[in-house]
Amino acid sequence: MPRHRFTQADVAALAGVSQSTVSFVLNGNAPAGVRISEETRKRVLEAIRIIGYSANPVAQRLAGGRNQILGVFTYETTFPRGGQDFYGAFLVGIEHAAEQLGVDTLLFTSARVVDGRRRLSRDGWQRLGIADGCLLLGQHEDQSELQHLLDTSYPFVFIGKRVSEGRRLPYVGADYVTATARQVERFVALGHTRIGYAGSRGSDQSTIDRVDGYREAMARHGLPSRFVDVHDAEAAADEVVERGLTALVVAPENYLEDFCDALESRGRRIPEDVSILLLGQPLHPVPRGRRWSGFSVPREEMGARALVLLSRIVNEASDTRRDDARTRPPALDDEDLHQILVCPDIDGETIAAVPPHPARQEGHRS
């Protein structure tokens, strides 16, 4: 025999109040002019406990209420494959923040895949409606989808710096520009002048920021920018040798071990002949115990901060619907909506930056 599902009407009957009073207690607010006494609130909560009532989150959402569920949507596969775990730290931070806030998180994975990437278009929008708001992350987002979310005022936060017309898009990102420039400064302080950038020059925001940081730092010291495409490790190693580069800042998506093996097979020792600083945690597996110098991206903190920001945006959207403006928190400003976190430097235990080898530096003055 199917179990009876209790409703708000059942709670109201047991507590001796109206169904609207039950709804006000569950939602945690009441319209202007309506006051719920503490005694009434306790009576409603006791009735809920006795009959074991639980709210239907979808129904709450349709009724304009909040269900304390915040979503997470990724444009690429979330869980690690082949040793790669780009999103894991973000999800750890999100989970910890959710525990502190007392909310549930829902991972959206059923959106249709187009050209290897998930899309929110078509029925994806309806799925997001289950949650009060959503975190978005991924290297290759769809700008039109982000614009649609802005136009419809759906609460969301992107994990990773993103730009939009009118600076309306909320995000929590890492300061790749400053962090990359700082690595160039570390090389210059050691005496390097032939410093290359090893990595692609794609259109995603983190790559753009890393390249900008490299260019700006090199220009400050009157040094020419030298880019090396490491898509082919062997060809890249040949280019480093031919151009006499003594130092490299390396994008984290490269297969660093293959690249270093190719350099060493050409008589270039790491770091004695070619010093390397990594621009973020490597995306591909490295030998056990090896740590590279460079900087790290604070992914756990980014995930946690993004969920906290999303919660604030959801609360603000809810509060603006109230008639009583006296209860509203201060409005979010640009500094709240666009948060950039510092990337700490790392000094590797086995791969470190060292001064340039005199023979290598003097041998290439062009």
KAGI-V270292 format. One record per backbone hydrogen bond with DSSP energy under -1.0 kcal/mol. NH is the residue of the N-H (numbers start at 1). CO is the residue of the C=O. E is the energy in kcal/mol with one decimal. If there is no record, write none. Layout:
# KAGI-V270292
NH/CO/E  NH/CO/E
This chain:
# KAGI-V270292
11/7/-1.7  12/8/-2.7  13/9/-2.2  14/10/-2.1  15/11/-2.5  16/12/-1.4  17/12/-2.0  22/18/-1.6  23/19/-2.1  24/20/-2.4  25/21/-2.2  26/22/-2.5  27/23/-2.3  28/24/-1.1  29/24/-1.1  34/31/-2.0  41/37/-2.4  42/38/-2.3  43/39/-1.8  44/40/-2.3  45/41/-2.4  46/42/-2.2  47/43/-1.9  48/44/-2.2  49/45/-2.0  50/46/-2.3  51/47/-2.1  52/48/-1.2  53/48/-1.4  60/56/-2.5  61/57/-2.3  62/58/-2.4  63/59/-1.8  64/61/-1.6  65/60/-3.0  70/104/-2.8  71/133/-3.1  72/106/-2.4  73/135/-3.0  75/137/-2.1  84/81/-1.9  91/87/-2.2  92/88/-1.9  93/89/-2.2  94/90/-2.4  95/91/-2.5  96/92/-2.3  97/93/-2.2  98/94/-2.4  99/95/-2.0  100/96/-1.8  101/97/-2.3  102/98/-1.4  103/98/-1.9  104/68/-2.7  106/70/-1.7  108/72/-2.7  114/117/-3.5  117/114/-1.6  118/75/-1.8  119/112/-2.3  124/121/-1.1  127/123/-1.4  128/124/-1.7  130/127/-1.9  131/128/-1.6  132/69/-3.0  134/155/-1.7  135/71/-2.9  136/157/-2.5  137/73/-2.0  146/142/-1.8  147/143/-2.3  148/144/-1.9  149/145/-2.0  150/146/-2.1  151/147/-2.7  152/148/-2.0  153/150/-1.0  154/149/-1.9  157/134/-1.6  158/170/-2.4  159/136/-3.1  160/172/-2.3  167/164/-2.1  171/337/-2.8  172/158/-2.0  173/339/-3.2  175/341/-2.5  176/174/-1.8  179/175/-2.1  180/176/-2.5  181/177/-2.2  182/178/-2.1  183/179/-1.1  184/180/-1.6  185/181/-2.1  186/182/-1.7  187/183/-1.7  188/184/-2.6  189/185/-2.5  191/188/-1.3  192/187/-2.1  195/193/-1.0  196/247/-2.8  197/226/-2.9  198/249/-2.9  199/228/-2.0  208/204/-2.2  209/205/-2.5  210/206/-2.2  211/207/-2.5  212/208/-2.4  213/209/-2.4  214/210/-2.2  215/211/-2.8  216/212/-2.6  217/213/-1.9  218/214/-2.4  219/215/-2.6  220/216/-1.9  221/217/-1.0  222/219/-1.5  223/218/-2.8  228/197/-3.0  236/232/-2.6  237/233/-2.2  238/234/-2.0  239/235/-2.0  240/236/-2.2  241/237/-2.1  242/238/-2.7  243/239/-2.2  245/240/-1.9  246/194/-1.8  247/194/-1.4  248/275/-2.3  249/196/-2.5  250/277/-2.6  251/198/-2.6  254/251/-1.3  256/254/-1.6  259/255/-1.9  260/256/-2.7  261/257/-2.5  262/258/-2.1  263/259/-2.0  264/260/-2.6  265/261/-1.9  266/263/-1.2  267/264/-1.6  268/263/-2.0  273/269/-2.1  274/269/-2.0  275/246/-2.6  277/248/-2.4  278/293/-3.1  279/250/-2.8  280/278/-1.3  280/295/-1.1  283/252/-2.2  290/287/-2.0  294/346/-2.3  295/278/-2.0  296/344/-2.5  299/297/-2.4  302/298/-2.3  303/299/-2.6  304/300/-2.5  305/301/-3.0  306/302/-2.3  307/303/-1.9  308/304/-2.1  309/305/-2.5  310/306/-2.6  311/307/-2.4  312/308/-2.0  313/309/-2.4  314/310/-2.7  315/311/-2.4  316/312/-2.6  317/313/-2.5  318/314/-2.0  319/315/-2.8  320/316/-2.2  322/319/-1.5  325/323/-1.1  327/324/-1.2  328/325/-1.3  337/333/-2.3  338/334/-2.2  339/171/-2.3  341/173/-2.9  346/294/-3.2  350/291/-1.0  351/291/-1.5  361/357/-2.6  362/358/-2.6  363/359/-1.4
